[in-house]
Amino acid sequence: MPLLAEGRRVRLQQSAGNLLRSHPPLEERARLLRGQCVQQVGPQGLLYVQQTELAVTSPKDGSISILGSDDATTCHIVVLRHTGNGATCLTHCDGTDTKAEVPLIMNSIKSFSDHAQCGRLEVHLVGGFSDDRQLSQKLTHQLLSEFDRQEDDIHLVTLRVTELNDREENENHFPIIYGIAVNIKTAEIYRASFQDRGPEEQLRAARTLAGGPIADPMLAEMGKNLKEAMKMLEDSQRRTEEENGKELISGDIPGPLQGRFQAQNCISNNSEMDPTNYDRNDDTFQ
């Protein structure tokens, strides 16, 4: 079934700006999101989603009231929600495997909403900017196309991506919105940054840098990602050294900061570059 906006099928072969202008309610919602002040979100009732992670919950789960993510540059943050039972999924997509990630997002929501008697699926896309390599533009098109290929009707409610999320300063382009949060009970989506990014923030970041597939951050609480993450790091280091014609030295301990990173642009309001803000998709410190 098609991807819909205000009851009309979305024409995919157009820019995000033209899509927005052809659906005035989308433009109004995007304008309001853009104008919001950034809210600092603490750890109470929060599940933070890192790059290439997925989290899904519903209002029936009293332990989690907010899903959120930030540090998105060319990446897009996707929120898919079922209005019937409030089941909500948030994902931080970097374009690594969008074709596989969108069905996973859909299946995660369906696992919560199979018995919902009414309601519809609504999707919100936020992130990216007018980057020189057009990585954001490519990811926007990938996400819209993959949601359009799903069997269920999906209603596009929020679109603040790529050129719609771009600001220019001294001839350099930056994102306007780096992070959002969604309130599970009220369905409110707002701009946000996060003081707490646990559990196991560094371990999860290491797994992302090692190129791991999309994962549920809830697993980190139970320690189930530890063995997987370390194996990914070991395999990544082994491949790199083999390609360079080097032999692995017995006893080497791989670490998340091994490897070479190039800071091409600093797209943060802070003067210092924070290596925890590395966006693997565009090789840029945020």
Secondary structure, DSSP 8 states (H G I E B T S, - for coil): --EEETTEE--SSS-HHHHHHTSHHHHHHHHHHHHS--EEE-STTEEE--TTBEEEE-TT-TT--EEEE---SS-EEEEEEETTT--EEEEEE-SSSHHHHHHHHHHHHHHHHTT--S--EEEEEEE----TT-HHHHHHHHHHHHHHTSSS-EEEEEEEEGGGGEEEETTEEEES---EEEETTT--EEEEEES---SSHHHHHHHHHTT---B-GGGGGGTTHHHHHHHHHHHHHHHHHHHTT----TT----TT-S------B-SSSSS--GGGEETTTTEE-
